C-alpha cells in the first residue's frame, strides 16, 4: 500500500505531465511561493489584529483578574489571621485561668462586636469553655439557647481540626445573618486534643467583594461552599459552587493560583482565575464573561478567519498548479524504490526536469545499476567463498590479520573414500561429492556454523570464529548428529558399485585459535589455525580404530555433557600430543527417546562393521 503522501501526490499530479525547461532549483521555487503566500496573508492579519487590539487594550488592563485576586486574597488572609490571633490569645488566657472566662470574653466582644461565639472543645466536642456575645444576641434578637442549639449542629463540621487543620465554613444558613465558622487547633502540632471554634459576622468581609464593572469575585471554601459573594442571598443560602468549572479546577490544582477558560451549564463562556489563601483550603475566584470584554476581539477573530480563508484558497491554487510539476517524477521514484525493494534493480527512468528531482532521478537509476552489479558479484563470489565472508568482504569490514577466538572446530571424513573413488569415473566422483557436500553443509548452516574449507572429501567447519556465538560446542555436536541423520536418509537406495553406502567420521574440539585472513599478498583465505585445530583433526581420525562416527575432545565434552549422551573411549595416544587425550563417542541427544544406549546400538544404526579398520 502506498503512503498517504503518495496518494496525495497522485491526486495533485492528475493525468498530465508538466516538464520544466528552466534550470531553477526546487528549493528556490518553494521558498518564493511559500514566502509570498505567508507574507501576504500574515502581514494583513498582523496589521488588522494590531489595529483592533489597540482599541480594547485599555479594558483588558483595567479588568485584570489576577491583580484583583492578589489584592483580595491578601486582605482576606490578613483578616482571617487576625481573627485566629484574637481567638487564640483569648482562649489561651481563659484556659490558663478558667475563672476569667467572663471578663476576658467580654473584653474581646467589646473590642470586636462581630464575634458571636468563641469556645474550646475536646475530642468529644465537649466544651472546655464557651462564651457568647450577649450584646450581639440583644442587637439581633437571638436567644443564647438558640445560638447554643444551632451551634451543636455545626460542631460535627469542624472535627477535621483535630488533625491539625484549619476549617473555615459558612454557617450563615443556620442564622439570619452572614456568619463564618472558623475552627483551628490550639496547638500547631497535629496531635492536638483541643480545638478553638469561633462564629463571626461576615459584614466586613462581604464589603471587600462588592465590585463594580464586569468582574465578579467570591470566596469559596475547600468543599465548594460560598463564604463571601457580592450577592448576600447566595451567602445566606449556603450555595455550593462545585458545578462551576473554575471551582473544580482550583480544588484539584497543585499550585496556589491559575487561570481557566470555561463554559457554564447555560452555555456562557467565562475567563476565570483563582488564588488559594493557603488557609483552610479557602480560595478567591474572579470571573469575567467573555462576551462583555472580548466583543471586539471576537470581531477581529471573524475578520481574521475570512482573511485566512482567502489566503489559504489562494495558496492552495498556487501550490496545486506547482505540485503537478513535482508529483509525477516523485511518484515514479516511489515506484522505482518499491521495485528495488522487491529485488528488481533494472530501472527505466528518465529525468524530466533540470532541477534537484532530475538529478535525483539520474542518481536513482545509477544506484539501481550499482546494486544490480553488487548483487551479481556477491552471488558469484558467494559460490566460491563462504557467504558470511563474502558479505564482510563486500562491506570492507574483513580486516587483514588474525584475532584470538574461542570456538569449536569440526572435521569430517568419508570412510574408504580412496577405494570408492577407484570404482567411479572422475565425473561420477564429482557428482557424488557435490550431492554429499550439499547435505552436510546444510547441517553446518542450520546450526550457525561456517564452512572453513573442503579438503577433498573432508569438511572443516567452525562455530564462533567468524562471529561470536553462544554454545559453540553444543552447535557443533548438534551439526554432527544432524549429519548422521542426513546420511542415513542419503544412503537409502544406495549399495551398488556406482552408488556405494557412505559412512563418515566426525571430530569436534573446542579451544582458542587464531582466526583471520591468512596467505600471501596474491591470495588469501579466511581460516583458523592453532593447536585446537590440529587436535580436532586428530580426534576425527580416531573414529576408524574406535569404530565410531562422532568423537569429541575433553574440552568439548565439558561444555556439552548436559545436552548429549556420550561414551568415554578412555585415554588415547594422539599424534602430536605428549600426553594421552580423553576422547568421547557421541551417542545422541539426551532429549531423543530413540538415542542409542551404547556403542553396539550406535554401530548397528550407522552401519559400522565390527572390524572398522580400513584405508581411506
N, C-alpha and C positions, 0 to 999 in steps of 0.2 A: 504494500500500500504506500502511495506517495505521501510525503509530509503535507501538512496543511498549507505551508507557504508555496509548495509546488502547485497545488490546486489553484491557489490564488493567482499565481503567475500564469497558469493555463487560461484562467478566465480573462486576465488582463491582456494576454497576447492575441486572443481572437484567432481568426483563421489566416490573417495576412502577415507578411513579413516586412519589416521596415529595416532597410540596410543603411547605415550611416556611412557616408563617404568622407566625413571630416575626421582628421586626426585630433580629437579633442578628448582628454581623459574623462572617465566617468565621474571621478570624484569632484571635478570642477563643475560638471553638469548638475550633480546632486546638490553641491554646495550653493550654486547660483539659484536653482529653483527653490530649494528649501529655505534659503535665506530670504529670498524675495517674498515668498508667501508669509513666512513668520514675521518679517519686519513690517510688512503691510498690515497684517491683522493685529499683531501685538501693539504696534505704535498707536493705532486707533483706539484699542482697548485701554491702554495706559493713559492716553490723553484724556479720554472721556471719563475714565474712573477717577483720575486725579481732579478733574474739574468738579464733578458732582460730589465726591467725598469731602471736598473742601467746605461745602455748604453745611454738611451735618456734623463736621468735626467738633464744633462748639457743644452740641448736645451730647456727643459721646464723652467729652472730657468732664462736663458738669455732672453727669449721671454715672459716675464710675462706681460700680458695685463694690469693688474690692476696698476702696477707701472708706466707704460707708461702713462696711463690715468691721474694718480695723478699728474705727472710732468707737462704734457701738460695743464691740467686744471688750475693748479696754475699759469702757465705762461700766458695763455690766459686771465684768470680772472684779473691778475695783469695789463696786457696791457690795457684791456677794462676799468678798474677802473682809470688808468692813463689818458686815453682819456676823460672819463667823467669828471675827475677833472679839466683837462686843459680847456675843453669846458665850464664847469660850472664857473670857475674863470673868463675866458674871457668874457662870456655872462653877468655875474653879473656886471662886471666893465662897460661894454658897456651900459647895461640897466640903471645903475646909472647916466651915462653921455653919452647919445647917440652921442654927438659931437665928442667923441673919438673913434668911431667905426673903422675908417680907421687906426688910429695909433695902437690901441690895437690888431686888427685882423692881421695887418702886423707883429706885434711882435710875435704872435702865429705862423703865417705861416713861419716866419723866423726861429723860433726855431725847428719846426717840419714840414718839407716840404711834409709830407704825407697827411696833411689836405687839402682837396679840397674846402670845404664849411662849414661854421657854420652859424646858424641863430636861432632866437627866434620867435615863432609864437603863435598867439592867437587861441581861439577855432574855429574860422572860417578859420584857416590856413592863416591868413593874417600876413605878416612879421612885427615884431616889429623892427628887423634889420636883414640884410642878407649880409654876407661877403664872397667873393670868392677869392681863392688864384690865383692871376694873374700870378705868376711865374709858377704855375702848368699848367695853360692854355697855356702859352707860350712854355713850355718844351714839352708838349704832344699834341700841335696843337689842342686845344679846343677853341671855342668862348664862351664868357661869356653868350651870349644869348642862345647858345646851352645848356650850363650847366643849366641855369635857366629853360629852356623849359623842359629838361629831369627831372629836379628836381620836377617840378609841377606834373608829373605823379607818382612820388614816394610819395608825400605828403599824399595821402589817406591811404597809407600802415602803416603810423606811428600814426594815430589818437588814437590808443589804449593808447598812452602815457598820454592822458588827464585823464585817470582813475588811474594814479599814477604808471603805469608800465613802465619798460624799454623795448624798442623794438629794436631788432637787426635784420637787414635784408640785404640780398645780393642784392646790386644794380648793380652788375657787368654787367648783360645783357643789361643795358642801356648805358654802356660805353665800351671803348676798353681796359680797364684795370680792374683788380680785385678791386672793390670798395665796402666798407662796409658802410651801413647806420645805424647810431646809434641815437636813439631818446629817451629822458627821460624828466620828468617834472623838471621845475626849482625848485619847492618845493617838498619835500619828502612826503607831505600830499596828499591825494587822491582828494582833492578839488582844485587842481591846475588849473589855467586858462592859463598857459604859458608852452610851451614845447620847449626844445632845440634840434635841429637836426644838425647832422654833417655828412659829407661824408669824408671818409678817405681811403687811399690806404691800401691794404692788404699784401704788399710785405713782411714786417717783420713777419706777422702772418703766411703767407704761408711757410716761411722758416722753422718754427718750426715743420711743418707737413711733412717735407721731411725726411722720414725714410727709412732705408735700411733693407734688410732681408725679413722675411716672414710676418711682421706686417704691416698692412695698417691702418692709422689713419686719421680721418677727423673730422671737426667741423660742426654741423648742428644746424639750428635754431628751434624754437618751432613748426614751420609749416612743418618741414622736409626738408627745403631747405639747400643746401650745402653752408657753409660760407667759409670753408677752406678745401683744399684737395691737396694731393701730385700732382695731375694732374690739372694744371691751367685751362685746357679746360673745365673741369667739373664745376669749379667755374664761369668761364665766361659765360657758357651756363645757369647758374642758375638751375642746375638739382635738382630735388626733389627726395628724397630717402624714401618716405613714404612706398613704397612697400618692403623695406628692413625690415625684422622682428625685428632686433635689434633696429631700429629707432622707430618702433611702440611700442616696449616694453618700451623703455626709456620714451616715451611720456606719457604712461599710468602708469608708476611706481610712487609709493608714496614715495620712497626713492631716494636719490641722486646718487646711484651707484648700479651696478648689473652686473651679468654675464648671458649669454644666449647662448645656442647651437641652431642653426637654419639652415635651408636649403633654399637656394635661388631658384628662378624660374628655374635656369639652372641645378638644382639638386645637387649643390655643398654644402657640409656641412661646416659650419664655427663655430668657437668658438669666440664669441664677448663679449665685455664688454663696459659699458658706465659710464660716470661720468658727472653729471649735475653741471653746474657752479653756479647755484643759481642766475643767472643774465639774464633776458630776455628770459628764457626758453631755453638757449643755452646749448649744451652738447657735450662732446668729446667722440668719439666712436673709439674703436680699434677692428679689426677683423683679425683672422688668419685662413687660410684654413687648415682644419683638415688633409687632405691628405699629407700636407707638413711636419707637425710637429709630427703627430701621425702614421706615416707609420710603425714604429717599434711596436708601441702599437697595431696596427691592426693585425700585425703578431702574437703578443703574444695572442691576443684575439682568433685568429683562433686555435692556439695550445691548448689554454685552453678549447675551445669548443670540440676539438677532444678528449682531455683527459677526459672531463666531460662526454661525450657520453659513452666512455669506462667504466668509473666508475659507471655511472648510470645503464648501461647494467649489469654489474657485481652485483650491489646492487639489481637490480630487480630479477635476477635469484635466488640469495640467499634468499631474502625476500619471493619470490614466493614459494620456497620449504618449508621454515619455516612456512609461513602463513597457509599452508594446515593442519598443526597440531593444529592450533588455531581456524580456522574458523568454523569447524564442531560443536564443543561444544558451541561456541558463538551463532551460528545460532539457535541451539536447545534452548538456553536460551532466545533468542528473541521470538521464537515461544511460549515458555512457558509463557513469560511475556504477550503476546497477549492473551493467554488463561486465565490467571489470570484477565486481564483487562475485559474480557468478562464474568467473574464470575465462571470460571471453575478452582477450586483450587486443584483439584486432578491431580498432575503432575507425570508422569512416566519418570524420567530421571536418568541416571546412570553416575557417574563420570568416565571419560575415561583417565584422566591424573592425575598425582600426584603433580601438581603444584597449583597455585592460582585458575586457572579455575576449576580444580577438586574440590577444597574447595568451590568455589562459587556455583558450581552445587549442592553440598550437602546442602549448606545453602539455596539455592533457593527452593529445594524440601521441606526442613523443614519449610521454610517460608510459602509455599503453604498449608502445613498441619495446621500450626498455624492459618492462615487466614480462612481456612475452619472451624476449630473448633470455632474460634471467631465469624464467621458469623452465625453458628448454634446457639451458645449461645445467641448472640444478637437477633436472630429471636425468639428464645424461650422466652428469657427474656422480649422482647417487647410485647409479648402477655399478660403478667401479669402486666407489668409496662408501663407507658407512653413511647412511642418510643423516645421522646426527652430526657427523664430522663434516659432511658436505654443507650442512646448514651453517655450522660455525665458521667454516672457511669462507662461505659466501658473505657472511656478515663481517668478516675480518676480525673475529674475536678469538681465533685459534692462535695462541701465542707459540712462538718458537722456543724450544727448550723443554725441560721436564719439570714435573711437580710431584712431590711426595704425596701418595694417596693410599688409603687403606681400602682394599677392595677384595672381591672374590674372583679367583681365576679358574677358568674351566677349560679342560681339554677333552676331546673325544676322538675316537679312532675306530675304524671299521676292522673287525677281526678278519684275518686271512684275506686282506684286500689284494695282495700280490697274486695269490692263486686264482682269485675271482677274475682279475684283470687278464690273466693269461688265456682265459677261455672266451673272452669277448673281444670284438673289434674295437679299435680306439673310439669310433663314433658311438658305439654302444656304451662304452665306459663313461664317456662324457654325458650322454643322455641319462644314464643311470645315476651318476653323481649329481647332476642337476636336480633330478627328482628327489633324491635323498636329502641333499642340502636344503632344498626349499622347505621340506617338512621340519628339519632340525632348526633352521634359522627362525622359523615361525615361533618355535618354543622359546628361543632366546628373546625375541622381541616382545612376546606376550608377558614375559616376567621382568621387562625393563632392562634387559642386558644389551650389550653392544658386541657384535661380532668383530673381533680384532683382525683375524686373517683366516684364510683357508690354506692348509699345508697339505696339498694332495688330497687325500681322503679325510684328513684330520681337520677339526674345527677348534679354534681358540676363541674364547669369549670372556668378557669381563663384566662385572657388576660393581659400579661405584668408581670406576676410573674416569670416564668421560664426564659424568655428572654425579653429584652426591646423592646417595640413596639411603634409605633405611632398610635394615635387614638384608644386606647384600648377600650374605651366606645363605639365608633361607631362600632367596630368589634363585640363586644358582642351583641349589639342590632341587628346588621345585622344577626348574627348567630341565634338569637331568631326568626326573621322574616323568615329566611330560614327553621327553624324547623316547623313553622306554615305551610309553603308552602309544605314541605315534608310530613307533617302529613295529609294534605288534599289529597295528592296523595295516601298515605299509607292507608287511610280509604276507598278508593274506593273499592267497592265489599265486604266491611265489614258491619256488622249489626246483625249478628246472635249471639247466645249464645256463641258458640265456637270462633267466630271472632267478638268481640264487637268493636264498634266505640270508638276510643281513643281520649280523649281530655286532654290537658295538661295545666299547668300553669308555666310561666317563670318569674323569678325575677332577676333584674340586679341592682347592686350597685357599685359605684366607690369610692375608698379611699385607705388609706395606710394600709398595712398588714405586718406581719412578714412571709416571705417565706423561707422555708428551710426544712431540714430533721428533723423530729420530731418523737419521740418514745422512746423505751428502747434500751438497749445495744444488745438485742436479735433480735429486729425487729424495723425497722424504715421505714417511708414513707415520701415522699416529699409532703408537703401541705402548705396551708396558714391559718393563724389564726389572729383573731383581731376583733374588733367591726364592721368593714366594712363587714366581712364575716357574722356575726350574722344578721346584718341589711339586707343583700341580701337574707338570708333565710326567714326572717320575711316578706319582701316585696313579695316574691314568694307566701307565704301562704295567702296573702290578695286577691289573684285572686279569691278565692272561693266566698267570700262575695261581691266582686266588680263586679262579672260577666264579667271578662276579662281573657285574656290568656297571656298577656305580660305586666308586670308592672315594672317601673324603679323608682329609687330614685331621689331626687332633685339633688344630686351631678352628677349623670349620665345624667339627663336631661340638665344640664347646658353645658355639653360637646357634646351633640348630637342634640340639638334643631334645628340646621341649616340643619340637614340631614333627620329628621323623623317628621312625623305628630303625635302629641300626644294630649291627652285629660287629663286635670287636674282632679284628683279624690278628690282634696281637702286635708285638714289636717286630717290624720287618726292616731288614737292612736295605737302605735306599742308596742308589749310586749317587755319589757327590756329597753324601752326608756321613759324618764320622760316627754319629750315634744312630741306633735303630729308631724308626719313626712309628708311632702308633697310627694305625690305619683302621677305618671302619667301613663296613659294607652297608649300603642303604637298602633297607627292605621296602620302605614305603612311608606314606603319611600316617601319622597317628590317628587322624580323623577318618582314614579309609578302613571300612569294615572288611574289605577284601584284601587287605595288605598281607603279603606273605609272612608267615610266622617264623620261618627260619630259612637258612640258605638253601636247603633242599627244595622247598616250595618255590623260592626265587628262581633257582636254576631251571626248575621244571617250567615255570611261567615264561621265561625268556628264551628257553631252549639251549641252555649252556650244557654241553656234554660233561660227563664226569672227568674225562681226560681233556682238560681245557687248554692244554699247551699246544701251541702251534706257531707257525711263522706267519708273518704279515705278508 
